[in-house]
Amino acid sequence: FLEKRDWYKKGLVDGIPIALGYFAVAFTLGITAKNSGLTALQTFIATALTNASAGGYAGFTGIAENVSYLDMALTIFVVNIRYFLMSCALSQKLSSKTSLVHRLLIGFDLTDEIFGISMAVKGNLCPYYNYGAMSITIPSWATGAALGVIIGNVLPHSVVNALSVGIYGMFLAIIIPPAKKNKIIAGIVAVSFALSFAFAKITSSSTKILKSSLMPSA
């Protein structure tokens, strides 16, 4: 029991900076939810049950556009498909004795950030570590989104954008320490950054070309 409690406390402490980042970023998600016609309570419940930023944006945007259930399911599946790979990787950190119930509960809130701190744990991962992190990150995410519905549109756009930057700082705090210790990890991080930048530029250029080709000629 004492060991489980220690793991829970460690997860709780490690989850604090993630929770702060979630609270700030969730403001913008709350604004999207409000523009989709959801109330603060509906947004709180939705974000508490689906702790995912990209999936949340896709879901609320789908509600606003009144898409079909099939389109919504396919969109969310594509947006969150990366969690299959993350779940497979994280399962290697769990003891073979870890029950299916614990594995399902961990999977319920396997976000990018919680995955990062979980993989950084030395040795086997105890499920109670994730429970500790989840117990602070989920309420923070849901509360931030609900407040975004209530007062998000009152804040200046520049302030909302500034709050959103916090999530990138949190990512850097997770990946920089292991990258300093391991050249292979550092190389993978560098290549990932380069590919992400390249794909963003390619997508932007393709969109501009497509728009220009669709414009009527003078």
N, C-alpha and C positions, 0 to 999 in steps of 0.2 A: 504493500500500500504506500509506504514512504517513497519507494522508487517511482511509482506512478505519479505521486504528488510532485516530486522534484522535476520530473519530465514535463508535467503540466505547467509548473511555474516557469520553467525555461522557455517553453513555447509561448507563454503569455508575455514574458519580457521581450522575446525576440519579435513578437507580433506587434508591439507598441508602435515602432516607426512605420510599419506597414499600415496599421490602422490610421495613423495620422495622414499618410498619403492617400489612403482610400477616402477618408472623410473629405479631403479637399477635392479630389478628382470627381467624387460622386455628385458634387454640386452641379457640374455640367450635365451629368446624366439625368439629374432631377429636372433640369430645365427642359431637356428633350422629352421627358415623361409628361411634364406639364403641357408642352406644346402638342402632345399626342392625346390630351384630354384626360389624363389620369390624375386622381387626387393624391394628396400626400400619403394617406393611409394605403391606398392601392400601390403606390410606388414603394413604400416601405416594405410591404409584404412581398412584392415582386422581386425587389433587390435582395431581400433577406433569403429568399428561396433560390435565387440565381445570382450568385456572387461573381458576376463576369461583366467586365466593362464593354468589350466589343459585342458580346452576345446581348447585353442589355440595350446598347444603342441600336443594334439590328432589330431587336424585338420591339422596342418602343417606336422605331421608325416604321416597322411593319404595321403596327397598330394604327399609326397616323395615316398610313396609305391604305388601310383596310384590305390588306392582302389576305389570301386564302390561308387556311391552316396548313395546307401542303407546302405552299411557298414559304411560310414562316418556319416550318420544321426543317426544310431543306437549307434555308439561309442560316439558321442557328447551327445546323449540323456542320456546314462548311466553315463557319466562323470559329467554331469550337473544336474542330477536328484535331487540332494540335494536342488536345488533352489526352487523346489516345496514346500518343507517344510519351507524353509526360507521365501518364499512369504506369506504362510499361517500365519506364526507367525508375520510377519511385518504388515500384513493387520489389525491385532488387535490393532496396534498402531495408525491407521488412523481413523479420524473421519468418522462417517457414511455418512456425507455430501460430503466426498471426491469423486470427479467425476471419472468415468472410465478412462478418458484421463490421469488424474494425476496418477492413479494407474498403467496404462500401461507404462507411462514414467519412473516412479520409478522402475518398473520391468525391464526396459531396461538395467539398470546398477546396479542391485542388486548383488554386489560382497560380499564376506565373510566379508571384512573389513568395507564396507559401511553399511552392515547389522548390524555389531557390534556396530558402533557408533550411528546408528539410533535407535537400541533397547535400548541404554543407555540414550537416551533423556527422560527426565521426562515428563509425561503426554502425550497427543496426539501429533503425529508427523505431522508437516507441510510439504507438498511436496517440498516447496522451500528450505528446509534444505537439502534434497537430491540433488536438482538441484545445490545448491552451491558446494556440495562435488563432484558431477559429473563433474562440469565445470572445475575442476582442475585435477581430477584423470584420466579422459579419455584422455585428451591431453598428460599428463605425461606418461601414459602407452603406447600410440601409438608412441610418440616421442622416448621413450626409446627403443622400439622394432625396429623402423626404424634405429636408430643409431647402434643397435646391428647388423643389416645387413651390415651397412657401415664399422664399425670399430671393431665390436665384436671379430672377429677372430684375430685381431691384438693384443688384450690384452692377457696377460698371463692367463693360465687356473686358477691359484690360485686367481687372482684378480677377475675373473668372479664368482668363487665360493664364494668369500668373499662378493661380492655385493649381492648375492642371500640370504645370511644370514639375510639381513635387513628385509625381509618379516616376519621372525619368531619373531624378536624383536617387530615388529609392532603388531603381534597377542598378544604377552605377554602384551604389553601396553594397549590393549583393554580389556583383560580378568582379569588381576590381580586386578585392583581397585574394581570392583564389587565382586570379590571372597573374598577380604578382609572384605567386609561389610556383606556378607551373607554366612553362613556356608553351606547352601544347594547348592549354586552356586559353592562354593569351592569344595564340595564333587563331584559334577557333573564334574567339570573340572579335578579333580584328577582321577576319574574313566575313563574319556575320554582319558586322557593321557596314562593310564595303558592299556586300550583296544587297542589304536593305536599302542603302543609299542609291545603288544602281537601279534597283527595281522601282524605287520611288520616282526617279528621274525618267525611266522608260515609260512608266504609267502616265506621268504628267505630259511627256512629249506625245505619246500616242493619243491622249485625250485631246490635245491641242490640234493635232493633225486631223483627227476625226471631226472635230467641230468645224475646222476650216473647210474640209471637204464637203460638209453638209450645208455650208452657207451658200445661198444663191449667188451666182455670178452677176456682176453689174451689167 
